Amino acid sequence: MSMSPALTDLVWPRRTERLVLRPPVLDDMRAVHAYRSDPETARWLTTLETDLEQMASRLLDGARTLVVERDGEIVGDLMLAVKDAWSQREVADEARGTMAELGWVIAPAHRGRGYAVEAVRELVTAAFELGVRRVEAGCFAENAGSRRVMEKVGLRQEGYYVRESLHRDGTWRDGMSFGLLADEWDLEARRPRG
Ligand SMILES: CC(C)(COP(=O)(O)OP(=O)(O)OC[C@H]1O[C@@H](n2cnc3c(N)ncnc32)[C@H](O)[C@@H]1OP(=O)(O)O)[C@@H](O)C(=O)NCCC(=O)NCCS
């Protein structure tokens, strides 16, 4: 059976022009909880955090979270979750661990400065350096900020789903999916080729 790549296979921290990306430690959790427990920030996120310890065990245990720092201060966090691609049964082993699902949050106080785009360019690059062949990310269609981040990074819109996602307010909302393949990404320039 083939081994899936993991975030721990890369060298951390990774630096961009203004930001540092690294796996989180327990000490980071208070800062992360402060913005993730804000209902406005969590409006389109899977989880509206309440309990700090529950959040910490989820974010620290999975080896799929990174924190984003600017000048030593936490400004947001990222997800890079390695997954199996869909495949037919006979070739399932070859599809294992070939894909990464990506996610991002920037704290309200630090938005509007291009941090999300800068961090996600590095996140995509890290995923392809890990060796996955495809990255993907999803959002509620109404999440204009997240859609713009994906467009600016150069991910391709691949799906639009009508009222397929249930929001915590009880309403079914439209969803979107974006993706890109490793051979479409320039690792040096940190953008799509061509
Ligand atoms: C979406 C989010 C990560 C953007 O963070 P950010 O650091 O402010 O983003 P950037 O500064 O890199 O901006 C990227 C682009 O998106 C645009 N943008 C950001 N927020 C926007 C919004 N609410 N509506 C429309 N456009 C928005 C910016 O104007 C910029 O585009 P431009 O250069 O053409 O002007 C941030 O708002 C956030 O954390 N939201 C809550 C969590 C969330 O929804 N995460 C994604 C779940 S799928």
The ligand as an ORCA input file, in Angstrom:
! r2SCAN-3c Opt
* xyz 0 1
  C     -11.728     35.568      2.554
  C     -10.567     36.091      3.406
  C      -9.614     34.941      3.709
  C      -9.833     37.195      2.624
  O      -8.706     37.615      3.401
  P      -7.858     38.944      3.026
  O      -6.493     38.805      3.593
  O      -8.644     40.136      3.364
  O      -7.778     38.808      1.434
  P      -6.769     39.607      0.487
  O      -6.416     40.918      1.133
  O      -5.682     38.699      0.055
  O      -7.746     39.948     -0.740
  C      -7.867     39.160     -1.876
  C      -8.908     39.766     -2.822
  O     -10.213     39.505     -2.332
  C     -10.951     40.703     -2.240
  N     -11.827     40.570     -1.085
  C     -11.491     40.294      0.183
  N     -12.588     40.242      0.958
  C     -13.644     40.497      0.144
  C     -15.047     40.563      0.349
  N     -15.578     40.361      1.556
  N     -15.823     40.832     -0.721
  C     -15.298     41.019     -1.957
  N     -13.964     40.960     -2.214
  C     -13.151     40.700     -1.167
  C      -9.897     41.761     -2.055
  O     -10.406     43.044     -2.425
  C      -8.799     41.264     -2.981
  O      -9.118     41.496     -4.332
  P      -8.525     42.771     -5.134
  O      -7.040     42.706     -4.985
  O      -9.019     42.554     -6.517
  O      -9.092     43.999     -4.481
  C     -11.087     36.704      4.738
  O     -12.061     37.656      4.453
  C     -11.634     35.685      5.707
  O     -10.894     35.103      6.493
  N     -12.981     35.466      5.707
  C     -13.624     34.604      6.674
  C     -13.212     33.141      6.574
  C     -13.561     32.514      5.235
  O     -14.597     32.774      4.661
  N     -12.650     31.646      4.756
  C     -12.834     30.938      3.510
  C     -13.806     29.829      3.634
  S     -14.061     29.038      2.050
*
